[in-house]
Amino acid sequence: MKLRTATVADARALALIGPATFLETFANDHPGEALVAFTETHHSAAYYEALLTEPTTSAWIVEHEAGAPIGYAILVPASLPGSDPETDAELKRIYMFSKWQGAGFGRALIEAVEEEAIKRGAKRLVLSVYTKNEKAIRFYEARGYEMVGRTMFPGFPETFSDFVMAKTLR
């Protein structure tokens, strides 16, 4: 497996991983039509192109030996409730196909994000995670993240609640 910095040229790859992993994770309790509509807008190649063009965005992609994309992470300026854009950075997304979860690639991604956040001068890294995504919550807790608040996940007609988690960086 190979971890590397993602660029605008990777927007199409992220647009494949994003909706597939989002559907895989949330199809059990998010309404189907709204889930598809959300992924069409918030996981499109155009969405990722715009995001990766931002000078304050950093991203990484994990590829299989054959070159196929299997996961990614995105770091942005902090905007979650309770975060401070002056001292915090935000893990916007970290997605990995379930087949490769538990193999150390998620850990490598989050370590890359944390290192970049420290380089940017961030004192803390914040993220949001669905309150029912117990596997992801355990992943973050095992890496020193603590729950510091709650927020609502936008983009759906129903309300879905997320925990805001944070980790103090060295």
Secondary structure as GFF3:
##gff-version 3
##sequence-region A 1 170
A	DSSP	beta_strand	2	5	.	.	.	ID=ss1
A	DSSP	three_ten_helix	8	10	.	.	.	ID=ss2
A	DSSP	alpha_helix	11	26	.	.	.	ID=ss3
A	DSSP	alpha_helix	32	42	.	.	.	ID=ss4
A	DSSP	alpha_helix	45	53	.	.	.	ID=ss5
A	DSSP	beta_strand	58	63	.	.	.	ID=ss6
A	DSSP	beta_strand	69	77	.	.	.	ID=ss7
A	DSSP	beta_strand	88	96	.	.	.	ID=ss8
A	DSSP	three_ten_helix	98	100	.	.	.	ID=ss9
A	DSSP	alpha_helix	105	119	.	.	.	ID=ss10
A	DSSP	beta_strand	124	130	.	.	.	ID=ss11
A	DSSP	alpha_helix	134	142	.	.	.	ID=ss12
A	DSSP	beta_strand	146	153	.	.	.	ID=ss13
A	DSSP	beta_strand	160	168	.	.	.	ID=ss14
###
